[in-house]
Amino acid sequence: MPPSTNMDDSVSSGNRVQLKRELGLFSAVSMIVGVMIGSGIFISPTSALRYSGSVGFCIVIWVVCGVISLLGALAFAELGTVVPRSGAEYAYYQEAFASLHPYWGPLPSFICSWVYIMILKSAEVAVLLLTFSEYTIQPFGGLIGYNMMSPYHQETFKKLVALLTLGLMTYINLMSVKLYVKLQNIFAACKIFACVVVIVGGIYELGKGNTSNLDTGFEGTLSDPGNIALAFYSGLWAYDGWTAVTTVTEEIQNPSVNIPRSVLIAVPLITGLYVFMNVAYLAVLSIPEMLSSPAVAIAFGEKALGPFVFLIPIGVAIATFGCAMSIQFGVTRLCYVAGKDGHTLELFSFVHIRKFTPAPAVAFQGIIAFLFIIAGDITQLIEFASFLIWIFYGGAMIALLVLRKTKPDLPRPYKVPLIIPIFVLCISIFLSVVPIVKDPSIKYLFALGFILIGVAVYTYFIYWEKRPKFMNSVTFVTQTMFEAVPPFSHED
């Protein structure tokens, strides 16, 4: 549907209505940090320890997971420079596969957008905001009477705080990319500071001679391949988010330079923080204490930080809010790109005529996250769908290999050795299969069922190009409500 006349007039003084390149190198680094450092490293870095069995092997797991994440991020950095579009895996699938077959070619990119937009990313945002709510309420529980409420009213109050926070976060992403960039830079710095507080607390305890926990070394290491696989799976899940900057390629300044640089800065930085934080945890807490604690950083703070223990819940709150805001920012860009390609509603590609944000896509993601928050405990939803992430990562590595073969003349300002995407592909296959083999639960059938629903939606609406008549009215109302138009140049 063409943009309405009054909106044409409002943009006639400018050259383009489109997403703007607002993220420089520092902001790109901050975004990676913002997505990778969520609540996990503060709350439950215990799975790697449980499945590794020893302090020494657990540290090895964290180091190796950091290296694997860096290699994967570097491969994505090449893809981000070869395919200069937002959307990460979605965009790479489109470039590599869409022209191979009229039906099967575009299907992988559609399924990727279907899973990320409709379930996985919005569910992650909901879980992060519920965690934010819990750790924000915790220090003030006595003052506001939260501790005196019934469990039902506590849960309702927690959801209310999460919904208010979602409203604030969605407003930020709706109204201004520059505001998002400024806040994300601040939150990234605060997250790093919170990590450093834990590390300094651990160094202080080690300086006092508290090394007995670390002295156990590799004692108790579990050699069962299944346990080792799950240890790596847990570690890599904590590192997830290294693709963040490639989801917003169209808003990165000088992406061919800043995407690889941001990866080379952010991922090693986070690897160092994660490794030394785990050393700090293990220096202060025994293995039984680590495994039994529902919030490891809180237990650590009570033993090592004394009067400064309040910094931990603040750190968790900052980490979860910043992470949720960046995930929403990224998935709305996927919505935007898929809308331009006709793989979601066209209106999701519309851009606010003054704010230059994909306003309808942001609002839609806010609505889905709202529904997930209302639903409550959706952790299992993320768990059964999370293995799909590594399937999509593996697909991106295949796309890289296909593009090397089919489009060798594409400009490649940055290029990784071929062994890297092959290695990451092998890792992705391994990590996609491990959860199913180790725990062949019926819940994975739900993931398959959701994908099959996606195939049906793709066939009817995308391949057969069926469009409900009422969509014209929906598009008009959306344009009017959000002052949004398709991205275009008035010279076109």
C-alpha positions as semicolon CSV with decimal commas, in nm:
position;residue;x (nm);y (nm);z (nm)
1;M;0,000;0,000;0,000
2;P;0,155;0,340;-0,090
3;P;0,217;0,587;0,190
4;S;-0,063;0,834;0,249
5;T;-0,036;1,185;0,104
6;N;-0,004;1,372;0,432
7;M;0,292;1,157;0,522
8;D;0,454;1,223;0,183
9;D;0,442;1,595;0,262
10;S;0,604;1,545;0,601
11;V;0,908;1,369;0,455
12;S;0,953;1,582;0,145
13;S;1,221;1,792;0,312
14;G;1,443;1,493;0,384
15;N;1,621;1,259;0,147
16;R;1,524;0,921;0,289
17;V;1,293;0,756;0,537
18;Q;1,492;0,455;0,650
19;L;1,693;0,320;0,941
20;K;1,994;0,539;1,017
21;R;2,351;0,432;1,094
22;E;2,362;0,542;1,458
23;L;2,590;0,270;1,604
24;G;2,965;0,333;1,597
25;L;3,233;0,093;1,716
26;F;3,181;0,164;2,087
27;S;2,805;0,118;2,053
28;A;2,851;-0,205;1,857
29;V;3,078;-0,340;2,133
30;S;2,824;-0,228;2,392
31;M;2,545;-0,410;2,210
32;I;2,738;-0,738;2,206
33;V;2,821;-0,694;2,575
34;G;2,459;-0,599;2,641
35;V;2,320;-0,918;2,489
36;M;2,589;-1,162;2,604
37;I;2,591;-1,049;2,968
38;G;2,244;-1,126;3,094
39;S;2,140;-1,266;3,428
40;G;2,295;-1,610;3,377
41;I;2,650;-1,535;3,488
42;F;2,517;-1,384;3,812
43;I;2,243;-1,635;3,893
44;S;2,320;-1,986;3,778
45;P;2,668;-2,060;3,638
46;T;2,638;-2,403;3,798
47;S;2,546;-2,634;3,510
48;A;2,898;-2,634;3,368
49;L;3,032;-2,723;3,713
50;R;2,771;-2,995;3,767
51;Y;2,847;-3,170;3,439
52;S;3,225;-3,117;3,448
53;G;3,259;-3,245;3,805
54;S;3,571;-3,052;3,905
55;V;3,692;-2,697;3,955
56;G;3,977;-2,731;3,706
57;F;3,773;-2,880;3,424
58;C;3,496;-2,628;3,482
59;I;3,741;-2,341;3,421
60;V;3,865;-2,518;3,107
61;I;3,504;-2,541;2,987
62;W;3,453;-2,166;3,027
63;V;3,775;-2,086;2,840
64;V;3,700;-2,322;2,550
65;C;3,341;-2,196;2,524
66;G;3,476;-1,843;2,493
67;V;3,707;-1,953;2,210
68;I;3,423;-2,131;2,028
69;S;3,203;-1,822;2,065
70;L;3,479;-1,603;1,923
71;L;3,523;-1,831;1,621
72;G;3,148;-1,833;1,557
73;A;3,131;-1,455;1,592
74;L;3,419;-1,410;1,346
75;A;3,239;-1,628;1,091
76;F;2,926;-1,416;1,138
77;A;3,143;-1,105;1,098
78;E;3,240;-1,223;0,749
79;L;2,875;-1,286;0,665
80;G;2,786;-0,943;0,801
81;T;3,034;-0,776;0,564
82;V;2,939;-0,991;0,262
83;V;2,562;-0,952;0,316
84;P;2,523;-0,592;0,442
85;R;2,167;-0,637;0,567
86;S;2,021;-0,657;0,915
87;G;1,866;-0,983;1,030
88;A;2,178;-1,202;1,077
89;E;2,091;-1,567;0,995
90;Y;1,771;-1,468;0,815
91;A;1,955;-1,238;0,573
92;Y;2,231;-1,492;0,511
93;Y;1,983;-1,768;0,430
94;Q;1,806;-1,539;0,186
95;E;2,130;-1,449;0,008
96;A;2,260;-1,806;-0,008
97;F;1,949;-2,020;-0,061
98;A;1,650;-1,815;-0,184
99;S;1,741;-1,834;-0,552
100;L;1,812;-2,209;-0,549
101;H;1,446;-2,319;-0,561
102;P;1,120;-2,122;-0,578
103;Y;0,965;-2,309;-0,282
104;W;1,245;-2,460;-0,074
105;G;1,496;-2,180;-0,124
106;P;1,325;-1,907;0,085
107;L;1,186;-2,157;0,341
108;P;1,490;-2,168;0,579
109;S;1,492;-1,790;0,619
110;F;1,116;-1,785;0,682
111;I;1,139;-2,059;0,949
112;C;1,426;-1,872;1,114
113;S;1,221;-1,551;1,133
114;W;0,910;-1,748;1,238
115;V;1,084;-1,909;1,539
116;Y;1,278;-1,600;1,646
117;I;0,997;-1,346;1,606
118;M;0,700;-1,548;1,729
119;I;0,858;-1,741;2,016
120;L;1,223;-1,743;2,107
121;K;1,332;-1,379;2,127
122;S;1,010;-1,248;2,279
123;A;1,012;-1,531;2,533
124;E;1,372;-1,444;2,625
125;V;1,269;-1,081;2,676
126;A;0,981;-1,191;2,902
127;V;1,203;-1,416;3,117
128;L;1,467;-1,142;3,148
129;L;1,209;-0,884;3,256
130;L;1,056;-1,121;3,512
131;T;1,408;-1,174;3,650
132;F;1,463;-0,797;3,647
133;S;1,139;-0,754;3,840
134;E;1,237;-1,012;4,102
135;Y;1,580;-0,860;4,167
136;T;1,448;-0,504;4,163
137;I;1,181;-0,586;4,420
138;Q;1,416;-0,790;4,641
139;P;1,604;-0,502;4,814
140;F;1,277;-0,319;4,888
141;G;1,060;-0,618;4,977
142;G;1,026;-0,518;5,342
143;L;0,954;-0,153;5,270
144;I;0,673;-0,212;5,021
145;G;0,518;-0,508;5,204
146;Y;0,609;-0,754;4,930
147;N;0,733;-1,012;5,181
148;M;0,394;-1,008;5,353
149;M;0,197;-1,082;5,035
150;S;0,061;-1,424;4,948
151;P;0,250;-1,614;4,676
152;Y;-0,027;-1,534;4,429
153;H;-0,010;-1,160;4,498
154;Q;0,371;-1,167;4,490
155;E;0,360;-1,324;4,146
156;T;0,101;-1,069;4,030
157;F;0,310;-0,781;4,164
158;K;0,623;-0,919;3,995
159;K;0,439;-0,942;3,664
160;L;0,311;-0,586;3,703
161;V;0,664;-0,452;3,753
162;A;0,782;-0,657;3,453
163;L;0,501;-0,518;3,236
164;L;0,576;-0,159;3,338
165;T;0,942;-0,220;3,256
166;L;0,844;-0,371;2,920
167;G;0,642;-0,056;2,848
168;L;0,941;0,166;2,927
169;M;1,179;-0,048;2,721
170;T;0,942;-0,061;2,423
171;Y;0,893;0,316;2,441
172;I;1,271;0,366;2,425
173;N;1,309;0,141;2,121
174;L;1,001;0,295;1,961
175;M;1,098;0,657;1,999
176;S;1,473;0,692;1,948
177;V;1,768;0,485;1,831
178;K;2,002;0,748;1,973
179;L;1,842;0,713;2,317
180;Y;1,876;0,334;2,295
181;V;2,243;0,371;2,200
182;K;2,317;0,606;2,491
183;L;2,139;0,387;2,746
184;Q;2,294;0,067;2,613
185;N;2,642;0,218;2,636
186;I;2,575;0,313;2,999
187;F;2,429;-0,028;3,085
188;A;2,720;-0,208;2,920
189;A;2,965;-0,010;3,134
190;C;2,760;-0,087;3,446
191;K;2,750;-0,459;3,362
192;I;3,127;-0,470;3,324
193;F;3,162;-0,288;3,656
194;A;2,934;-0,543;3,827
195;C;3,146;-0,827;3,684
196;V;3,463;-0,652;3,804
197;V;3,315;-0,620;4,155
198;V;3,277;-1,000;4,169
199;I;3,629;-1,052;4,033
200;V;3,782;-0,806;4,283
201;G;3,595;-0,978;4,566
202;G;3,744;-1,309;4,454
203;I;4,095;-1,162;4,430
204;Y;4,058;-1,025;4,783
205;E;3,959;-1,368;4,917
206;L;4,248;-1,533;4,734
207;G;4,479;-1,268;4,876
208;K;4,369;-1,372;5,225
209;G;4,480;-1,727;5,145
210;N;4,135;-1,879;5,078
211;T;4,254;-2,118;4,807
212;S;4,131;-2,452;4,944
213;N;3,846;-2,482;4,693
214;L;4,071;-2,415;4,395
215;D;4,338;-2,652;4,528
216;T;4,110;-2,947;4,443
217;G;4,203;-2,891;4,078
218;F;4,073;-3,165;3,848
219;E;3,966;-3,392;4,133
220;G;3,625;-3,545;4,055
221;T;3,631;-3,470;3,681
222;L;3,350;-3,650;3,498
223;S;3,470;-3,823;3,182
224;D;3,132;-3,939;3,050
225;P;3,089;-3,792;2,696
226;G;2,727;-3,706;2,767
227;N;2,819;-3,500;3,074
228;I;3,102;-3,326;2,890
229;A;2,866;-3,240;2,606
230;L;2,611;-3,091;2,848
231;A;2,886;-2,895;3,024
232;F;2,981;-2,732;2,693
233;Y;2,615;-2,681;2,608
234;S;2,562;-2,495;2,937
235;G;2,871;-2,281;2,890
236;L;2,789;-2,188;2,532
237;W;2,433;-2,100;2,631
238;A;2,577;-1,846;2,879
239;Y;2,792;-1,698;2,601
240;D;2,503;-1,675;2,355
241;G;2,451;-1,333;2,200
242;W;2,771;-1,301;1,998
243;T;2,562;-1,260;1,681
244;A;2,395;-0,946;1,819
245;V;2,575;-0,688;1,609
246;T;2,496;-0,867;1,282
247;T;2,122;-0,841;1,351
248;V;2,151;-0,462;1,309
249;T;2,408;-0,439;1,026
250;E;2,213;-0,164;0,847
251;E;2,252;0,062;1,152
252;I;2,626;0,008;1,204
253;Q;2,857;0,283;1,084
254;N;3,120;0,146;0,843
255;P;3,004;-0,215;0,904
256;S;3,285;-0,379;0,704
257;V;3,531;-0,245;0,962
258;N;3,329;-0,207;1,280
259;I;3,157;-0,547;1,282
260;P;3,482;-0,751;1,291
261;R;3,644;-0,503;1,531
262;S;3,350;-0,508;1,770
263;V;3,359;-0,890;1,776
264;L;3,734;-0,898;1,838
265;I;3,694;-0,654;2,128
266;A;3,372;-0,772;2,293
267;V;3,392;-1,152;2,285
268;P;3,747;-1,184;2,433
269;L;3,651;-0,921;2,693
270;I;3,347;-1,120;2,801
271;T;3,544;-1,444;2,795
272;G;3,794;-1,291;3,037
273;L;3,518;-1,163;3,263
274;Y;3,334;-1,497;3,266
275;V;3,647;-1,702;3,337
276;F;3,766;-1,480;3,621
277;M;3,417;-1,452;3,768
278;N;3,397;-1,830;3,784
279;V;3,742;-1,841;3,946
280;A;3,609;-1,590;4,201
281;Y;3,295;-1,795;4,265
282;L;3,493;-2,116;4,304
283;A;3,745;-1,949;4,533
284;V;3,474;-1,841;4,776
285;L;3,209;-2,113;4,741
286;S;3,260;-2,486;4,770
287;I;3,125;-2,714;4,496
288;P;2,823;-2,818;4,711
289;E;2,750;-2,450;4,785
290;M;2,772;-2,364;4,415
291;L;2,544;-2,649;4,312
292;S;2,281;-2,581;4,576
293;S;2,262;-2,203;4,543
294;P;1,967;-2,067;4,341
295;A;2,160;-1,741;4,284
296;V;2,535;-1,797;4,290
297;A;2,633;-1,429;4,286
298;I;2,411;-1,357;4,588
299;A;2,568;-1,643;4,783
300;F;2,910;-1,518;4,675
301;G;2,829;-1,162;4,780
302;E;2,707;-1,267;5,125
303;K;3,042;-1,437;5,192
304;A;3,283;-1,205;5,012
305;L;3,137;-0,856;4,967
306;G;3,006;-0,779;5,314
307;P;2,824;-0,444;5,316
308;F;2,860;-0,420;4,937
309;V;2,642;-0,726;4,874
310;F;2,365;-0,491;4,757
311;L;2,566;-0,439;4,438
312;I;2,477;-0,790;4,320
313;P;2,097;-0,749;4,285
314;I;2,161;-0,408;4,127
315;G;2,402;-0,573;3,884
316;V;2,147;-0,843;3,797
317;A;1,875;-0,580;3,743
318;I;2,098;-0,373;3,514
319;A;2,215;-0,683;3,325
320;T;1,863;-0,812;3,264
321;F;1,713;-0,478;3,160
322;G;2,000;-0,398;2,924
323;C;1,997;-0,747;2,776
324;A;1,619;-0,744;2,723
325;M;1,632;-0,401;2,560
326;S;1,905;-0,512;2,317
327;I;1,730;-0,838;2,230
328;Q;1,411;-0,647;2,153
329;F;1,611;-0,395;1,948
330;G;1,768;-0,677;1,745
331;V;1,455;-0,886;1,682
332;T;1,261;-0,581;1,564
333;R;1,527;-0,538;1,293
334;L;1,473;-0,899;1,192
335;C;1,100;-0,819;1,177
336;Y;1,181;-0,514;0,963
337;V;1,398;-0,705;0,713
338;A;1,154;-0,998;0,689
339;G;0,873;-0,748;0,627
340;K;1,069;-0,593;0,339
341;D;1,109;-0,941;0,187
342;G;0,741;-1,027;0,231
343;H;0,811;-1,295;0,493
344;T;0,617;-1,112;0,762
345;L;0,349;-0,844;0,733
346;E;0,468;-0,563;0,507
347;L;0,375;-0,308;0,772
348;F;0,657;-0,439;0,996
349;S;0,903;-0,284;0,749
350;F;0,748;0,061;0,789
351;V;0,963;0,333;0,946
352;H;0,852;0,626;1,162
353;I;0,878;0,939;0,949
354;R;1,067;1,139;1,215
355;K;1,211;0,889;1,463
356;F;1,347;0,655;1,192
357;T;1,260;0,348;1,399
358;P;1,065;0,042;1,275
359;A;0,777;0,148;1,499
360;P;0,517;-0,117;1,400
361;A;0,774;-0,397;1,446
362;V;0,872;-0,264;1,789
363;A;0,509;-0,242;1,898
364;F;0,439;-0,595;1,773
365;Q;0,733;-0,738;1,966
366;G;0,617;-0,552;2,274
367;I;0,274;-0,714;2,244
368;I;0,416;-1,066;2,211
369;A;0,647;-1,015;2,511
370;F;0,345;-0,879;2,703
371;L;0,157;-1,205;2,639
372;F;0,455;-1,416;2,748
373;I;0,490;-1,218;3,073
374;I;0,122;-1,268;3,146
375;A;0,167;-1,641;3,082
376;G;0,425;-1,654;3,361
377;D;0,672;-1,942;3,384
378;I;0,792;-1,994;3,027
379;T;1,145;-2,112;3,109
380;Q;1,066;-2,456;2,967
381;L;0,951;-2,292;2,645
382;I;1,297;-2,142;2,601
383;E;1,467;-2,467;2,699
384;F;1,287;-2,679;2,439
385;A;1,335;-2,415;2,168
386;S;1,694;-2,317;2,251
387;F;1,844;-2,611;2,065
388;L;1,701;-2,453;1,748
389;I;1,944;-2,163;1,793
390;W;2,237;-2,389;1,716
391;I;2,053;-2,530;1,416
392;F;2,023;-2,174;1,285
393;Y;2,391;-2,103;1,363
394;G;2,485;-2,417;1,170
395;G;2,266;-2,302;0,882
396;A;2,455;-1,972;0,876
397;M;2,784;-2,161;0,844
398;I;2,639;-2,357;0,551
399;A;2,529;-2,024;0,399
400;L;2,885;-1,894;0,432
401;L;3,023;-2,201;0,255
402;V;2,757;-2,178;-0,018
403;L;2,832;-1,810;-0,078
404;R;3,204;-1,885;-0,102
405;K;3,118;-2,133;-0,380
406;T;2,831;-1,967;-0,566
407;K;2,928;-1,600;-0,530
408;P;3,308;-1,592;-0,509
409;D;3,322;-1,242;-0,659
410;L;3,119;-1,074;-0,384
411;P;3,326;-0,810;-0,201
412;R;3,477;-0,966;0,111
413;P;3,652;-0,695;0,312
414;Y;3,690;-0,948;0,593
415;K;3,739;-1,322;0,543
416;V;3,793;-1,610;0,788
417;P;3,987;-1,930;0,716
418;L;3,757;-2,199;0,578
419;I;3,828;-2,427;0,876
420;I;3,642;-2,187;1,109
421;P;3,290;-2,218;0,959
422;I;3,343;-2,593;0,916
423;F;3,442;-2,626;1,283
424;V;3,149;-2,412;1,403
425;L;2,914;-2,617;1,181
426;C;3,035;-2,937;1,349
427;I;2,984;-2,779;1,692
428;S;2,633;-2,667;1,598
429;I;2,535;-3,015;1,480
430;F;2,672;-3,161;1,802
431;L;2,488;-2,912;2,024
432;S;2,162;-2,950;1,831
433;V;2,163;-3,325;1,877
434;V;2,293;-3,351;2,237
435;P;1,981;-3,223;2,423
436;I;1,753;-3,457;2,227
437;V;1,974;-3,764;2,273
438;K;2,042;-3,694;2,641
439;D;1,680;-3,612;2,724
440;P;1,448;-3,743;2,448
441;S;1,151;-3,554;2,586
442;I;0,818;-3,510;2,413
443;K;0,871;-3,134;2,446
444;Y;1,090;-3,142;2,133
445;L;0,783;-3,254;1,939
446;F;0,629;-2,917;2,023
447;A;0,926;-2,745;1,859
448;L;0,876;-2,964;1,552
449;G;0,503;-2,891;1,557
450;F;0,565;-2,516;1,568
451;I;0,802;-2,546;1,271
452;L;0,539;-2,743;1,077
453;I;0,285;-2,469;1,151
454;G;0,541;-2,226;1,012
455;V;0,570;-2,433;0,694
456;A;0,190;-2,419;0,654
457;V;0,188;-2,042;0,707
458;Y;0,474;-2,003;0,458
459;T;0,301;-2,217;0,195
460;Y;-0,034;-2,038;0,216
461;F;0,066;-1,675;0,270
462;I;0,415;-1,653;0,117
463;Y;0,441;-1,913;-0,159
464;W;0,076;-1,900;-0,272
465;E;0,066;-1,524;-0,198
466;K;-0,275;-1,532;-0,027
467;R;-0,351;-1,195;0,133
468;P;-0,663;-1,131;0,343
469;K;-0,860;-0,832;0,216
470;F;-0,878;-0,674;0,562
471;M;-0,498;-0,623;0,558
472;N;-0,543;-0,302;0,357
473;S;-0,737;-0,155;0,648
474;V;-0,485;-0,287;0,902
475;T;-0,201;-0,132;0,702
476;F;-0,377;0,204;0,681
477;V;-0,453;0,209;1,055
478;T;-0,093;0,114;1,134
479;Q;0,045;0,391;0,914
480;T;-0,182;0,644;1,077
481;M;-0,123;0,528;1,434
482;F;0,256;0,509;1,411
483;E;0,318;0,779;1,146
484;A;0,506;0,512;0,954
485;V;0,580;0,466;0,585
486;P;0,772;0,209;0,380
487;P;1,145;0,288;0,371
488;F;1,198;0,496;0,057
489;S;1,366;0,796;-0,101
490;H;1,149;1,082;-0,226
491;E;1,369;1,088;-0,533
492;D;1,263;0,729;-0,624
